[in-house]
Amino acid sequence: MARAIELAQRGLYSTDPNPRVGCVIVQGGAIVGEGWHQRAGEAHAEVMALKAAGPRSQGGTAYVSLEPCSHHGKTPPCSRALIESGIRRVVAAMEDPNPKVAGSGLLELRAAGIETSCGLLKASAEALNPGFCQRMRQQRPLIRSKLAMSLDGRTAMASGESRWITGEAARLDVHRLRARSSAIITGSGTVLADDPELTARLPDHQAFIEQPVRIILDSRGRCPQHLTMSQTPGRKVLLTALTAYKNHRPEGFEVVRLSSDQAGRLRLEAVMEWLELQEFNEVLFEAGATLNGNLLREGWVDEWRIYMAPIILGDQGRGLFHLPHLERMEDRFILSLTDYRQIGSDLRLTLKAAHSSTPPP
């Protein structure tokens, strides 16, 4: 099973919106076939492994990191392929949280006389697909926010200059985070200040990367027509509160209108509802203090990823969160540190809300 999970990790950047899955076929104590799901719409891991094993799968055992599917989607059900192969036993790391499967794949296998078991290395299998599991169980994607700061908690100089706070190793780690994300979201303020690409650039894996959807939150139509992002591959969307975007809307962007608050700003709840409909598994925010302050205050972020560099930017620099009404200690926001590690010369902190992991209703 450990090998099946290792194979599944090869699809870390390419299977969206499907889960990452690996499969190993064993016969007589030896591996005779391996496979992993490479891209949505293509063969699933079990089918790839069975093809590699050929007739040697007869009477063997299949180890798969996720319960075999039992429904017709873009591809035929894997449960049927396993039954027809003559496999004697199937070991799944975890049950598929997709309501279309949810145990029915294992039931079908057992009905066909195949021995099944489930739960081996379950935690490792779950960790492969946190966004997919959350989307299936809670009907919303996993939301992360990435920030970079100095030792004194500043994200930029007072002038707005911010490149580069962190070192090369940390920036490469961010590209890995981008590559595994379904979408990257930023605000119009960041676009106007930095004109970012927000693409995932990993030379060793570029052929396997499906570029995440780039999304700009632009309540009032501030973004210009010509953006660096417009020249990059992949889908790009602008979410706005305007009934009609100005004539200079950014080139290459879809424009989607969502509801606004009394001040004319996009409602984050409406943004999250739209994200759910897109079948995004993992969504990454790379934004400024205003948007991050709103995300923190409304409790939408499941995981904060903060990169801290050993530099000082001074007390006139810009902070991570704009929270103008936070005045008393009793109103402070408490986060829980779940992981920390050194990335090059920088420190990466992973945090979540200490008291709640779910957003307000």
Phi, psi and chi 1 to 4 in degrees:
 res  aa     phi    psi   chi1   chi2   chi3   chi4
   1 MET       -  -35.4 -173.8   62.2   76.8      -
   2 ALA   -59.8  -37.1      -      -      -      -
   3 ARG   -69.2  -37.3  176.3   58.1  178.2  166.6
   4 ALA   -62.5  -41.1      -      -      -      -
   5 ILE   -68.1  -38.1  -69.0  172.1      -      -
   6 GLU   -61.8  -41.5 -178.3 -178.7   -9.3      -
   7 LEU   -64.5  -40.8  -69.4  167.1      -      -
   8 ALA   -59.3  -33.2      -      -      -      -
   9 GLN   -63.9  -18.2  -69.4  173.2  -22.8      -
  10 ARG   -68.1  -20.6  -62.5 -175.7 -177.6 -178.0
  11 GLY   -94.4   15.7      -      -      -      -
  12 LEU   -56.2  -34.1 -170.8   64.3      -      -
  13 TYR  -107.8    6.7  -52.8  139.4      -      -
  14 SER  -137.7   -9.2   61.1      -      -      -
  15 THR   -91.1  -11.2   64.7      -      -      -
  16 ASP   -49.0  137.0 -152.4   71.9      -      -
  17 PRO   -86.9    7.2   34.1  -36.5      -      -
  18 ASN   -76.7  161.8  -69.7   -6.1      -      -
  19 PRO   -76.4  162.2   28.8  -35.7      -      -
  20 ARG   -87.3  124.0  -58.6  131.6 -175.6  162.5
  21 VAL  -137.8  140.4 -176.2      -      -      -
  22 GLY  -127.5  155.7      -      -      -      -
  23 CYS  -144.3  140.8 -179.4      -      -      -
  24 VAL  -129.6  132.0  172.0      -      -      -
  25 ILE  -104.4  127.0  -52.5  -66.3      -      -
  26 VAL  -118.1  136.2  174.9      -      -      -
  27 GLN  -139.4  123.9  175.8   65.7  -93.0      -
  28 GLY    60.9   32.7      -      -      -      -
  29 GLY    81.6    5.3      -      -      -      -
  30 ALA  -125.6  147.0      -      -      -      -
  31 ILE   -75.1  125.7  -67.4  175.9      -      -
  32 VAL  -115.6   -7.8  -64.9      -      -      -
  33 GLY  -163.7  140.5      -      -      -      -
  34 GLU  -135.2  151.2  -64.7 -177.8  -21.2      -
  35 GLY  -162.5  158.9      -      -      -      -
  36 TRP  -148.0  149.9   52.3  -75.8      -      -
  37 HIS   -75.1  122.5 -177.0   42.2      -      -
  38 GLN   -96.0  -46.6  -61.8 -178.4   19.3      -
  39 ARG  -147.0  150.1  -64.4 -176.8 -172.0  -82.8
  40 ALA   -59.1  136.2      -      -      -      -
  41 GLY    92.5  -14.7      -      -      -      -
  42 GLU  -100.9  175.5  -62.5 -177.0    4.6      -
  43 ALA   -56.2  142.2      -      -      -      -
  44 HIS   -78.1  169.9  -71.5 -171.7      -      -
  45 ALA   -58.9  -42.1      -      -      -      -
  46 GLU   -62.9  -41.6  -61.2   92.7  -36.5      -
  47 VAL   -65.6  -40.7  172.8      -      -      -
  48 MET   -62.9  -42.8  -62.2  -68.5  -73.1      -
  49 ALA   -67.3  -41.5      -      -      -      -
  50 LEU   -64.1  -38.5  -71.8  169.9      -      -
  51 LYS   -63.6  -40.4 -178.3  178.4  179.0  180.0
  52 ALA   -68.3  -35.1      -      -      -      -
  53 ALA   -78.4  -33.5      -      -      -      -
  54 GLY    60.7 -139.7      -      -      -      -
  55 PRO   -65.9  -13.5   21.0  -31.7      -      -
  56 ARG   -71.4  -10.9  -66.3  175.5  -65.1  176.1
  57 SER   -74.8  -18.8   62.8      -      -      -
  58 GLN   -55.8  120.4 -176.4   80.6   28.1      -
  59 GLY    77.2    6.5      -      -      -      -
  60 GLY   -91.0 -171.9      -      -      -      -
  61 THR  -119.7  135.0  -62.6      -      -      -
  62 ALA  -106.6  125.5      -      -      -      -
  63 TYR  -104.7  121.1  -67.6   87.1      -      -
  64 VAL  -132.6  138.3   59.9      -      -      -
  65 SER   -74.2  -12.0   62.1      -      -      -
  66 LEU  -145.2  141.9 -175.7   69.8      -      -
  67 GLU   -46.2  132.9  174.0 -171.1    6.9      -
  68 PRO   -59.9  138.3  -24.7   35.0      -      -
  69 CYS   -70.9  153.2   63.7      -      -      -
  70 SER  -125.8   12.7   56.1      -      -      -
  71 HIS  -126.0  157.4   65.9  -71.4      -      -
  72 HIS   -83.2  118.4  -78.0  -89.3      -      -
  73 GLY  -116.7 -124.2      -      -      -      -
  74 LYS   -76.9  -16.3  -67.2 -177.8  179.4  179.0
  75 THR  -132.2  160.4   58.9      -      -      -
  76 PRO   -66.4  162.3  -19.5   31.8      -      -
  77 PRO   -66.6  136.7   21.6  -31.8      -      -
  78 CYS   -71.8  -27.9  -66.5      -      -      -
  79 SER   -59.6  -41.1   55.7      -      -      -
  80 ARG   -66.4  -40.5  178.9   53.8   47.9 -173.2
  81 ALA   -63.0  -39.5      -      -      -      -
  82 LEU   -66.4  -40.8  -71.3  164.7      -      -
  83 ILE   -63.0  -45.6  -68.8  169.0      -      -
  84 GLU   -69.4  -20.9  -66.4  174.1   -8.3      -
  85 SER   -77.0  -18.1   73.3      -      -      -
  86 GLY    87.4   14.2      -      -      -      -
  87 ILE   -57.5  139.4  -77.7  -75.2      -      -
  88 ARG   -92.4  -31.8  176.7 -175.1   61.9   82.9
  89 ARG  -145.2  141.9  179.5  171.4  173.8 -112.0
  90 VAL  -128.1  126.5  173.0      -      -      -
  91 VAL  -114.6  118.8 -179.2      -      -      -
  92 ALA  -108.5  141.1      -      -      -      -
  93 ALA   -71.7  -35.9      -      -      -      -
  94 MET  -154.5  157.3   61.1  176.1  -71.1      -
  95 GLU   -74.4  144.2 -172.8  175.7  -68.9      -
  96 ASP   -71.6  121.9 -168.6  -24.1      -      -
  97 PRO   -73.8   -9.0   28.3  -35.4      -      -
  98 ASN   -62.1  122.2 -173.0  -17.9      -      -
  99 PRO   -57.1  -22.3  -23.1   33.3      -      -
 100 LYS   -72.0  -15.9  -65.8  179.6  179.7  179.4
 101 VAL  -115.3  -77.1 -175.7      -      -      -
 102 ALA    43.6   50.2      -      -      -      -
 103 GLY    99.6  -16.6      -      -      -      -
 104 SER   -69.9  -27.0   61.8      -      -      -
 105 GLY   -65.4  -44.9      -      -      -      -
 106 LEU   -67.8  -36.6  -66.6  172.6      -      -
 107 LEU   -62.0  -42.6  -78.0  173.6      -      -
 108 GLU   -63.6  -39.6 -175.2  175.3  -10.7      -
 109 LEU   -64.4  -44.3  -66.4  172.1      -      -
 110 ARG   -64.2  -37.6  -74.1 -164.1  -70.9  -89.9
 111 ALA   -63.7  -26.4      -      -      -      -
 112 ALA   -88.6    5.4      -      -      -      -
 113 GLY    88.5   11.7      -      -      -      -
 114 ILE   -90.9  131.2  -64.2  174.8      -      -
 115 GLU   -71.2  134.6  178.4 -173.6  -13.4      -
 116 THR  -132.1  154.3   66.4      -      -      -
 117 SER  -149.1  158.1   62.4      -      -      -
 118 CYS  -146.7  138.7 -174.7      -      -      -
 119 GLY   123.3   -5.5      -      -      -      -
 120 LEU   -70.8  120.9  179.2   62.5      -      -
 121 LEU    57.1   39.9  -63.0 -176.2      -      -
 122 LYS   -58.7  -44.6  179.2 -179.3  177.8 -179.5
 123 ALA   -61.0  -40.7      -      -      -      -
 124 SER   -66.4  -37.9  -63.8      -      -      -
 125 ALA   -67.8  -40.9      -      -      -      -
 126 GLU   -61.7  -40.2  -72.0 -106.6    5.1      -
 127 ALA   -64.7  -21.4      -      -      -      -
 128 LEU   -68.3  -31.9  -91.4  173.4      -      -
 129 ASN  -132.9   55.2  -65.1  -66.3      -      -
 130 PRO   -62.8  -38.3   25.7  -35.9      -      -
 131 GLY   -70.8  -44.3      -      -      -      -
 132 PHE   -60.7  -45.6  175.9   79.8      -      -
 133 CYS   -62.5  -42.2  -69.2      -      -      -
 134 GLN   -67.3  -39.8  178.2  157.0  -56.9      -
 135 ARG   -64.1  -38.8 -179.1  165.7   68.0   87.0
 136 MET   -71.4  -36.7  -68.5  -64.7  115.1      -
 137 ARG   -89.1  -34.5  -67.6  166.5  179.3  161.5
 138 GLN  -117.6   -0.3  -59.8 -179.4   29.7      -
 139 GLN    59.2   38.6  -69.2   73.5   56.6      -
 140 ARG  -156.3  149.7   70.5 -179.8 -165.7   90.9
 141 PRO   -72.6  164.2   26.8  -34.3      -      -
 142 LEU   -75.6  128.1 -179.9   78.0      -      -
 143 ILE  -108.0  124.5  -56.3  -65.4      -      -
 144 ARG  -117.9  154.4  -66.2 -172.6  177.9   96.2
 145 SER  -131.2  132.1 -178.6      -      -      -
 146 LYS  -107.3  131.0 -175.6  -83.5  -63.5 -177.6
 147 LEU  -134.8  154.5  -56.1   99.5      -      -
 148 ALA  -126.2  138.8      -      -      -      -
 149 MET  -146.8  163.1   70.5  175.1 -170.8      -
 150 SER   -84.8  176.1   61.9      -      -      -
 151 LEU   -60.8  -29.2  -81.4  176.5      -      -
 152 ASP   -95.8   23.0   51.4  -13.4      -      -
 153 GLY    72.3   31.5      -      -      -      -
 154 ARG  -111.8  140.9  -54.3  -62.2  171.8  179.3
 155 THR  -100.3  -11.4   62.5      -      -      -
 156 ALA  -165.2  164.1      -      -      -      -
 157 MET   -69.8  166.3  -57.7  -62.6  -69.0      -
 158 ALA   -58.1  -30.1      -      -      -      -
 159 SER   -73.2  -14.2   64.2      -      -      -
 160 GLY   101.7  -11.2      -      -      -      -
 161 GLU   -62.7  130.8 -177.2 -177.5   -6.8      -
 162 SER  -141.8   -1.5   62.4      -      -      -
 163 ARG  -100.1  125.5  -64.5 -174.5 -179.9 -177.8
 164 TRP  -113.6  135.3  -63.2   98.4      -      -
 165 ILE   -76.0  -47.4  -70.2  177.8      -      -
 166 THR   -97.8  168.4   56.6      -      -      -
 167 GLY   -84.8  179.5      -      -      -      -
 168 GLU   -62.1  -40.4 -176.0  176.2  -12.0      -
 169 ALA   -63.2  -41.1      -      -      -      -
 170 ALA   -67.3  -38.3      -      -      -      -
 171 ARG   -66.3  -36.6  -63.4 -161.5  -64.3  -86.7
 172 LEU   -65.1  -37.9 -179.1   61.2      -      -
 173 ASP   -63.4  -36.8 -164.5   60.6      -      -
 174 VAL   -65.4  -37.5  170.3      -      -      -
 175 HIS   -64.6  -34.3  -80.9  -74.8      -      -
 176 ARG   -64.0  -41.2  -63.9 -169.9 -170.5   99.8
 177 LEU   -64.7  -41.9 -171.7   58.2      -      -
 178 ARG   -61.5  -44.6  -72.4  179.5  178.3  179.4
 179 ALA   -62.5  -31.8      -      -      -      -
 180 ARG   -86.9   -4.6   66.8  174.7  -66.1  161.3
 181 SER   -88.1  146.0  -60.4      -      -      -
 182 SER   -74.1  -36.0  -49.2      -      -      -
 183 ALA  -150.0  152.8      -      -      -      -
 184 ILE  -121.7  131.6  -57.5  174.3      -      -
 185 ILE  -119.0  137.2  -57.6 -180.0      -      -
 186 THR  -139.3  170.5 -167.0      -      -      -
 187 GLY  -101.6  165.3      -      -      -      -
 188 SER   -63.4  -30.3   57.6      -      -      -
 189 GLY   -62.7  -42.9      -      -      -      -
 190 THR   -66.1  -38.6  -62.2      -      -      -
 191 VAL   -63.0  -43.8  171.2      -      -      -
 192 LEU   -67.6  -33.4  -68.9  171.2      -      -
 193 ALA   -80.6  -39.3      -      -      -      -
 194 ASP  -118.5  -19.8  -61.2  -25.9      -      -
 195 ASP    47.0   58.2 -169.4   20.5      -      -
 196 PRO   -77.5  160.4   32.2  -36.8      -      -
 197 GLU   -83.2  -44.6  -73.4 -172.6   26.6      -
 198 LEU    59.5   33.8  -64.2 -176.2      -      -
 199 THR   -96.2  161.3   51.9      -      -      -
 200 ALA   -95.7  119.7      -      -      -      -
 201 ARG  -124.4  101.4  -59.4 -176.5  -66.7  -82.0
 202 LEU  -130.8   95.2  -65.6  172.3      -      -
 203 PRO   -50.7  -38.8  -27.0   35.2      -      -
 204 ASP   -74.3  -14.6  -66.5  -18.6      -      -
 205 HIS  -127.4    9.3  -60.1  -82.9      -      -
 206 GLN   -57.5  -35.3 -152.7   63.9   35.0      -
 207 ALA   -67.3  -20.6      -      -      -      -
 208 PHE  -100.9   -0.4  -61.8  101.5      -      -
 209 ILE   -90.3  125.6  -66.5  175.5      -      -
 210 GLU   -92.7  112.6  -67.9  -71.8  -19.2      -
 211 GLN   -58.1  133.3  -74.4  -64.6  -26.2      -
 212 PRO   -64.7  153.2   22.6  -32.7      -      -
 213 VAL   -66.3  131.4  178.4      -      -      -
 214 ARG   -96.3  129.4  -95.5   65.7   49.0   74.1
 215 ILE  -128.0  131.2  -59.2  168.9      -      -
 216 ILE  -113.1  130.1  -59.3  173.8      -      -
 217 LEU   -91.6  113.2  -53.5 -172.4      -      -
 218 ASP  -135.9   82.2 -171.6    7.0      -      -
 219 SER   -57.0  -40.1  -61.3      -      -      -
 220 ARG  -113.0   10.9  -61.8 -178.6  175.2   88.8
 221 GLY    72.6   44.9      -      -      -      -
 222 ARG   -87.7  -20.4  -61.4 -162.7  -60.2  162.1
 223 CYS   -70.4  137.1  -71.5      -      -      -
 224 PRO   -76.0  172.0   29.6  -36.1      -      -
 225 GLN   -70.6  -39.2 -177.3  177.2    8.2      -
 226 HIS  -101.8  112.1  -57.8  -66.9      -      -
 227 LEU  -126.0  148.5  -64.4  175.5      -      -
 228 THR   -58.0  -37.7  -60.9      -      -      -
 229 MET   -58.9  -31.1 -144.7 -179.9  -63.6      -
 230 SER   -62.8  -26.6  -62.1      -      -      -
 231 GLN   -89.4   -0.1  -48.5  -54.1  -43.8      -
 232 THR   -97.5  155.4   61.1      -      -      -
 233 PRO   -73.5  160.3   27.2  -35.0      -      -
 234 GLY   100.8  170.4      -      -      -      -
 235 ARG   -74.6  141.1 -176.9 -174.6  175.5 -161.3
 236 LYS  -135.7  135.0  -65.8  166.5  -77.2  -71.5
 237 VAL  -132.0  139.0 -178.0      -      -      -
 238 LEU  -113.8  121.2 -171.1  143.3      -      -
 239 LEU   -98.9  126.8  -57.5 -178.4      -      -
 240 THR  -137.8  162.1 -175.7      -      -      -
 241 ALA   -99.9   -3.9      -      -      -      -
 242 LEU   -75.1  143.4  -63.9  174.5      -      -
 243 THR   -69.5  -31.2   53.0      -      -      -
 244 ALA  -144.1  121.1      -      -      -      -
 245 TYR   -71.4  152.5 -158.2   81.4      -      -
 246 LYS   -60.6  163.3  -62.9  178.0 -178.3  178.3
 247 ASN   -60.9  -23.7  -67.3  -28.9      -      -
 248 HIS   -92.0   28.2   64.1 -106.3      -      -
 249 ARG   -55.6  149.2   75.6  178.6 -169.2  178.7
 250 PRO   -57.3  137.3  -26.2   35.7      -      -
 251 GLU   -64.2  138.9  -63.6  174.0  -14.4      -
 252 GLY    79.6    6.8      -      -      -      -
 253 PHE  -104.0  136.3  -83.2   75.1      -      -
 254 GLU   -74.1  145.2  -54.9  168.5   31.3      -
 255 VAL  -115.7  123.2  176.6      -      -      -
 256 VAL  -122.0  128.0  176.5      -      -      -
 257 ARG   -94.4  130.6 -178.6 -179.1 -179.6  -87.9
 258 LEU  -123.8  168.3  -60.1  177.7      -      -
 259 SER   -71.6  157.4   60.2      -      -      -
 260 SER  -125.5  168.2   60.0      -      -      -
 261 ASP   -88.6 -173.9   60.5   19.2      -      -
 262 GLN   -64.7  -23.1  -68.0 -177.7  -16.4      -
 263 ALA   -87.7    0.5      -      -      -      -
 264 GLY    85.9   10.0      -      -      -      -
 265 ARG   -92.9  147.4  -64.7  167.5  -60.3 -161.5
 266 LEU   -55.8  135.3  -80.0  166.2      -      -
 267 ARG   -80.6  125.8  -66.5  168.9   52.8 -112.1
 268 LEU   -61.9  -32.3  -78.3  177.3      -      -
 269 GLU   -60.8  -40.1 -175.8  175.6    3.3      -
 270 ALA   -66.9  -37.4      -      -      -      -
 271 VAL   -62.4  -45.3  172.1      -      -      -
 272 MET   -64.9  -37.8  -62.7  -59.5  168.9      -
 273 GLU   -63.8  -39.5  -70.6  171.8   -6.6      -
 274 TRP   -65.7  -40.9 -178.0   82.8      -      -
 275 LEU   -60.1  -39.2  -67.5  175.2      -      -
 276 GLU   -58.7  -40.8  -66.9  171.5   16.0      -
 277 LEU   -70.2  -18.0  -63.3  175.5      -      -
 278 GLN   -84.9   -4.4  -56.4  -55.7  -57.2      -
 279 GLU    61.1   36.7  -64.4 -172.1  -30.7      -
 280 PHE   -80.3  137.1  -66.7  146.9      -      -
 281 ASN   -90.7  -51.9  -69.1  -29.6      -      -
 282 GLU  -127.3  124.5  -58.5  175.8   26.4      -
 283 VAL  -118.2  132.4  173.3      -      -      -
 284 LEU  -114.2  125.3  177.0   64.9      -      -
 285 PHE   -93.8  131.0  -82.3   81.4      -      -
 286 GLU  -127.4   91.5  -67.1 -164.2   34.7      -
 287 ALA  -139.2 -179.7      -      -      -      -
 288 GLY   -92.4 -171.6      -      -      -      -
 289 ALA   -65.3  -34.8      -      -      -      -
 290 THR   -67.3  -50.7  -61.1      -      -      -
 291 LEU   -66.8  -40.6 -177.8   49.0      -      -
 292 ASN   -65.9  -34.5  -85.6  -54.6      -      -
 293 GLY   -62.8  -41.5      -      -      -      -
 294 ASN   -67.1  -40.8  -68.1  -25.3      -      -
 295 LEU   -62.2  -42.7  -71.8  166.5      -      -
 296 LEU   -65.8  -46.1  178.9   64.4      -      -
 297 ARG   -63.7  -38.1 -174.2  172.7   56.9 -108.1
 298 GLU   -89.7   -6.5  -64.3 -174.0   24.1      -
 299 GLY    74.7   33.7      -      -      -      -
 300 TRP   -88.3  -19.2  -70.4  110.5      -      -
 301 VAL   -88.0  127.4  174.5      -      -      -
 302 ASP   -82.8  -33.4  -61.6  -68.7      -      -
 303 GLU  -145.5  125.0 -179.9 -179.1  -65.5      -
 304 TRP   -98.1  127.9  -61.8   93.6      -      -
 305 ARG  -115.0  107.4 -171.4   72.4   64.8   90.0
 306 ILE  -116.1  125.7  -59.4  177.4      -      -
 307 TYR  -102.4  121.2  -64.7   83.1      -      -
 308 MET  -110.6  122.3 -174.7  167.4   65.7      -
 309 ALA   -99.4  147.9      -      -      -      -
 310 PRO   -80.3   59.2   30.8  -35.1      -      -
 311 ILE  -133.6  162.9   59.4  175.1      -      -
 312 ILE  -120.1  128.0  -55.8  -64.2      -      -
 313 LEU  -108.0   -6.9  -64.2 -176.8      -      -
 314 GLY    90.0  160.0      -      -      -      -
 315 ASP   -76.7   -2.9   60.2    0.5      -      -
 316 GLN   -93.3   -3.6  -60.7  -56.5  -54.1      -
 317 GLY   -71.3  171.5      -      -      -      -
 318 ARG   -88.9  140.7  -60.3 -176.3  179.2 -176.6
 319 GLY   -87.8  177.5      -      -      -      -
 320 LEU   -79.8  -36.0  -80.2   73.9      -      -
 321 PHE  -129.3  130.7  -57.9   96.2      -      -
 322 HIS   -92.8  106.9  179.8   61.1      -      -
 323 LEU  -133.1   74.6  -62.4  164.8      -      -
 324 PRO   -65.0  -22.0   23.5  -34.4      -      -
 325 HIS   -99.3   10.0  -56.8  -62.9      -      -
 326 LEU   -88.8  103.6 -168.3   63.9      -      -
 327 GLU  -122.8  -23.2  -61.3  176.1   -9.7      -
 328 ARG  -116.9  147.0  -59.2  175.7  -59.3  177.1
 329 MET   -58.0  -33.7  -77.7  -65.5  -70.5      -
 330 GLU   -68.8  -14.6   63.9 -172.8   63.2      -
 331 ASP   -97.0    2.1  -63.0  -33.6      -      -
 332 ARG   -64.0  157.2   69.2 -168.1 -174.7  -83.2
 333 PHE   -97.5  131.1  -68.0   89.9      -      -
 334 ILE  -109.3  126.7  -58.9  174.0      -      -
 335 LEU  -112.5  154.8  -59.1  179.5      -      -
 336 SER  -110.2  125.9  174.0      -      -      -
 337 LEU   -79.4  118.4 -177.1   65.0      -      -
 338 THR  -105.0  -19.0   60.7      -      -      -
 339 ASP  -163.9  147.0 -177.2   73.3      -      -
 340 TYR  -148.4  142.3   61.9   92.1      -      -
 341 ARG  -159.8  155.3   62.1 -171.3   61.5 -163.2
 342 GLN   -84.3  130.4 -173.6  168.6  -14.0      -
 343 ILE  -119.7  100.6  -52.4  -68.9      -      -
 344 GLY    64.4 -125.9      -      -      -      -
 345 SER   -91.8    0.1   60.0      -      -      -
 346 ASP  -108.9  167.4  -54.5  -53.2      -      -
 347 LEU  -114.5  128.6 -172.5   63.8      -      -
 348 ARG  -102.5  122.1 -171.5 -174.7   74.0 -169.0
 349 LEU  -109.1  133.4  -51.7  175.4      -      -
 350 THR  -115.7  124.9  -56.4      -      -      -
 351 LEU  -135.6  159.6  -52.4  102.8      -      -
 352 LYS  -140.4  167.0   64.5  178.3 -178.3  179.0
 353 ALA   -61.1  134.7      -      -      -      -
 354 ALA   -72.6  -31.2      -      -      -      -
 355 HIS  -106.8  -17.3  -57.4  -55.8      -      -
 356 SER  -155.0  138.5  174.9      -      -      -
 357 SER  -110.0    7.2   60.3      -      -      -
 358 THR  -122.8  147.1   57.0      -      -      -
 359 PRO   -75.8  168.9   30.7  -35.7      -      -
 360 PRO   -66.2  156.2   23.4  -32.6      -      -
 361 PRO   -67.6      -   24.8  -34.2      -      -
